[in-house]
Amino acid sequence: MSAPSLVAMQLKQFTPILVVQNYSWVFSVYDDDAHLYTCDVMLLAVDGRNKIEPGRKQFTMSFMPDSYNKPSFIAKPSLIASFYGFLLFRSRGHALYIWNPVTQEQVTVTAPKIGIFKYEDCGLFFHTPTSEYRILYSRRYNTAGQNEFYVLSLRTAVLRKISNCTVSPCTCRPPIILNDRLHWMAASSAPCWGQEFPTCLDFILLFKMESEELITMPHPGSPCCSKERHGTMQLLEMEGQLGLCDFSASTAEFYLWVMEDYLNQVWVKRHIISLKPLTSSKLCFRSNPNYNHTFPEVEVVKVHHDELLLICGSPKHCHYYDLKLKIFRKVGRQHFLDGSSTFPG
């Protein structure tokens, strides 16, 4: 895996752009000797104006089969995040694939497993004191109503337990990295035996990358004690600030909150956005049992230059929402998008 100094040098040479993964009509080939599948991965760039660039980035990725897949259907790795110039892909078999788009390096990290319990990767982070990359894992622990958290060093391959926590992160979206911390919404449904549903006071989970501590904070707004509302909240990064989108299915709108004072956890409701221009019917929400969270029909991605990028519909489309003019504009033609992330290129 590339050294941090090399990655930092690479990032200075490129302007970060947003890419989406085109996951349609991708065929895989199985290598009997290596016991690996290979497939082409196609990434499309969002140009920030009115289209998804026709230019594409295509590369070949190797990935492992898993017990969930039948020979007739192989789940290819899906783009889930970017971090420090790397692209992160995940497969159904709980393997994490880290790809350097500049050097073409690929690192495959298989989730640890004890008995029938697999660890779930929560995020990749750089540990400054030791100058190494690490992966945070969680494991649902049924008997005591606690979630166990572990850290895997990619340099030494040593896995060690760091703490327990009653709150588990929702990994349906990548963590937001700000102020040397990883941020997630708490998983809002299907807690382990003996666990309570997370409350409004501990519904945002934070991980301090340097000290490797887990802490929680309340979501913005008044306490609601609503599992349905909790399941539609999404965190995002807003040009250096932590943001949160709070959806309302009954009014077909969402509220965009910004944490203007991070130290004192002061949230401000900055925008109320009606989603009626994007859909003529009431917004629907669908549960995803794999991630114990609820996916709204509209997924927020990020804010850049006073524009909010979101992905919505089935099949999926990209839209920009101008926060000043309060108008939507569609980006590109219909695409089947299974991942989105910033990509330095």
Secondary structure, 3 states (H helix, E strand, C coil): CCCHHHHHHHHHCCCEEEEEEECCCCCEEEECCCCEEEEEEEEEEECCCCCEEEEEEEEEEEECCCCCCCCCCCCCCEEEEEECCEEEEECCCCEEEEECCCCCCEEEEECCEECCEECEEEEEEEEHHHCEEEEEEEEEECCCCEEEEEEEECCCCCEEEEEEECCCECCCCCCEEECCEEEEEECCCCCCCCCCCCCHHHCEEEEECCCCEEEEECCCCCCCCCHHHHCCCEEEEECCEEEEEEEECCCCEEEEEEEEECCCCEEEEEEEEECHHHCCCCCCEEEECCCCEEEECEEEEEEECCEEEEEECCCCEEEEEECCCCEEEEECCCCCEEEEEEEEC
